[in-house]
Amino acid sequence: MQEKIHPNYNVCIAKCACGASFETASTMKEIHVDVCSKCHPFFTGQQRNVAARGRIEKFNKRYGK
């Protein structure tokens, strides 16, 4: 490996849109993410997509239950 060509690899703080934050390692000092394991529907078990619910209601209204 050549010396002095690689970026610095530091501990950084990742902040989520939900307000949660955690430490990780990266070349950046701070990372902003949209979803994390605390607010992602796969990990929480809740569906947050309102548009999908609207499509389901539209289907049920059109074709009946």
PyMOL commands that set and color helices and strands:
alter all, ss='L'
color gray80, all
select helices_A, chain A and resi 41-44+50-63
alter helices_A, ss='H'
color red, helices_A
select strands_A, chain A and resi 10-16+21-26+30-33
alter strands_A, ss='S'
color yellow, strands_A
deselect
rebuild
show_as cartoon
